[in-house]
Amino acid sequence: MGAARSIDWLTAQPIAHRGLHDLQAGRPENTLAAFAAAIARAYAIECDVRLTADGEAVVFHDENLQRLTGSTGDVATTSLAAMRRLRVLGTAEAPPSLADVMALVAGRVPVLIELKSIGARGPLEAAVYRELRRYRGHAAVMAFAPGSVAWFRRNAPEVVRGQLSGSYRGEGGPNVLRRFAYRHLLMLGVSRPDFVAHETNCLGLPSSRLWRRFGGPLLTWTAKTPADYARARPLADAIIFEAFEPAR
C-alpha cells in the first residue's frame, strides 16, 4: 500500500464512468458534455487518457479512432489539433484534451484519470503530470499497467495513484500466468498503489477482501444496473457506474 494519506474525497460519491454519458441526449462518452452533466449532478468523474502524436494528453478511450469517430488511424499517430476536428459518435462533441477537461471541472468534483499507455512508460504519464501540477482540485490516476502506476510512485509520489484490475477472462492481452497474477492483485508490490479499482465480479476474491480489510480503499467498475450497484455497495468503498443514475 502507498504512504498513508487521506483520500476520503475519492470515495465520497459515485463515479460516472467516462462522464454521465447519454448518446440520445447528445452526450457521448468522454466528452465535455458528459462531464458537465456529471458535475451538474455532483458525481465524481472517470475519464480515459491517451497520448497524441505530438505528445499531448487527449481524453479518448479506444486506441483506434474507428468506433468513436468513424475515422481511420490511431490516436498515437494523430495530433491533438486533428483530434479536435473529429466528432464523437455523430454528435457535435469533439475529443477534449485533458487540459480542457480539467478547466471544465475546476475542482468542483473529483476526477479519476485512467492512463492508457502504449509502449514505454513515461511519455503519457509525464503529460498527465504536467496537467496535474497546475490543477487545483482533487484528482487521481489509475492504470491496468503496474508500470504506469509505479511511474507516479517514483516521479510524482504526491499524486494519488490506483491499480486497476479485472477478471482478464475471455480476452487477449497478458499471458495466462500474468492474467492470474493481475486478477489476484499480485502486482501490488510493483505498483504500490494508494487504492485498488477492481472489476465488480472480482470483489469477492480473497485478494480484494484482504486489501480492503487492511485499510486499502477499494473502488469497483463498472456497475451498469441498479442491481449491480446494490451488489457492489457492501463490498467496495466507491462504485464507478454507467447507463443509469444511482439512488442517493
N, C-alpha and C positions, 0 to 999 in steps of 0.2 A: 504494500500500500504506500502511496505517496505520503509526503510530510503532512502531519495533521494540520488542518485548517478548516474554517467554517465555510461550507458551500451549501448552506441551507437554501439559498436562493435558487439553486438548481433543482431542488425537489419540492418547491413550494406550490407549484401549479402544473397542470397538464401541459404537455409539449406538443405543439402542432407540427406534424411530420411534413416537411417541405412547405410549411406555412399552412394556413387554413384554406386549402385549395378546393375549388369547385369549378370545373370546366364549364358547366352550363351557365354559371354566373360570370364567366369571363375571367376566372381567377385560376390559371393553370399553376401547377406545382413549381416551387422555387422561383416565384416572380414577386415583384413588388406588390402587386395586387393581393396575392395570397398572404404575404407578410403583413400588409396593412390590415387585412381582415382579422388576422390573429391578434395583432396589437389592440384593435378595437374591442376585442373580447377578452383581453388580458391573459392570453395564452402565451407561454414561452414558445420560442421558435426553433425548429431544427432546419438546417439547410445543408446542401452538399456543395463542395467547392473543388474546382479543378484548376489546373494551370493552363493558360493560353500559350500560344506560340511566342508571344512577346513577354512572357513572364509575369502576367497579371493573374490575380485570383478572380475567377468568374464563378457565379453560383449556377450550377448545372449538374444534373445527376449523371447522365449517361456519358460514356467515353465517346460514343459516336453521336453525330448530330441528327441521324435519320428519324428516330422515333419522335423526338420532341419538336423538330423544326422542319422535317421533310428535306433537309439538305444533305449532301454527301460530305464525307470527311469526318475528321475527329477534332475534338476541342483542342487537343495538343498541337495541332497544325493550323489552327485558326487564331487570328489576332483578336484582341478584345474589341477593336473597332468593328471587325467583321461580325463578331458575335452580337454586337449591339444592333446590327442591321437585320438580324434574323427575328422571326416571330415564333412564339411558342404555341404549338398545337392550334394554329389557325386563329389566335386571338391577337389583340393589339399589343400584347406584352412581349418585351424583349428580355433575353437573359441579362440579369443585372450583374455588375461587378460586386465583389464583397464590400467594397467601399460604398457603393450605392445602398446596399442593404443596411450597413451599419449606420449610415447617415439617416436612413428612414427610421430605424429603431430608436436611435438616440437615447439609449438607456432606459426606455420605457418598459421593456420586458427582457428576460434573459435570452441569450442567443447561444445555440448549441451548433457548432460547426463541424460537419463530418468531412474529413480530409480524404480526397480521392486521389492519392498519389499513384503515379506510374513511374516505374524505373527507380532511379536513385532517390533516396530520401534527402530532402533538404530544400530544393527549389520551391516546391509548393508550400512547405512548412514555413520557410522564410518569408514568402509573400504574404501568407496569412498573419504571421507575427508582425509584419510591418503595419498591418491594419489594426491589430490588437493593441499595439504600443500607443497608438494615438486615440484609441477608443475609450470613452468614459461611460462605463456601464458594465453589467455582468455578462460575461461571455466565457465559453469553454470550448475546447476542441476535443474531438474523438476520432478514432480510426480503427478499422479492422487490422491494419498492418501494425504489429508491435513496434516496428522501426520508426514509424511516424510518431507514435506516442512517445517513444524513447527520445526522439529528436527534441521534443519540447522539454522533457526532463533534463536533458543535458544543456540545451541552449536557451530555454525560457522557462525556468522552473516556477516562476510566478504565475504562469498561465495554468488554469485548471484543465487537467487532461483526463480523458477517459478511454478505456479499452472497449471497443465493440467486439461482439462475438455472436455466433448463431449456431444453428444445428449443423450447417455445412452438409446437408443431405440432399442428394439428387441434383448436384450442380458440379461444375468444373472448379478450377482454381487449385488450391493446395492439394497435395497428395493425401492418401488415406491417413497416414500417421500424423501429418500436420493438421488435418481436419479434426482428428480425435483430440489432439493437444489443444487446439484452439477452442473446440466446443467445451472442453473441461477446464478452460482457463489456465492451462499450464504455461502460458506465455507471460504471465503477470510478473515473473521475476525479471523479465527483459524490459517490459514497458513501465512497470511500477506506477500504475495509474492512481488518480485520486478517486475515480469512480469506474464502475463497470456498467455497460449497457448491453444486456443480453436479450436474445430473442424470447418472445413470450412463451414458446413451447420448451424453453430450457430453464425456466425459473425453478423447477423442481429438482434440478441436478444438485448433487451434494456440493459441487464446487460453488455454484451460485448461492446456495444457502449458507455455506461456510463464510463466503466473502461478506455477506450481509450480517451474519451472526457476530462476526468480529469487528463490526463497525463500518464496513465499507458501503458507501451509498450504491444502491443497485437500481439502475434505470432499466426499462424494458421497451422493446419495439416489436412490432407495431400493432397496437390494438385497433382493429378495423370495425368492430361492432360493440355495442354496449355490453354484450355477454363476454367478449374478450376482455374488455376493460374491467368488468366485475371480477373475473377470474384472476386477473393480474394484481388487483389492488392489495390483497393481503400479502403478496409475495415480493412487491417492489416498492421502492421509495418514490418513484416518479414514472409516469407512463407516457410514452410517445404514441400519439393516436392519429388516425386519419379517417375520412369518409363518414364521420358523424361528429357530433359535439358531446363531450362528456357532461353528465349532470353535475352541477356544482353543489 
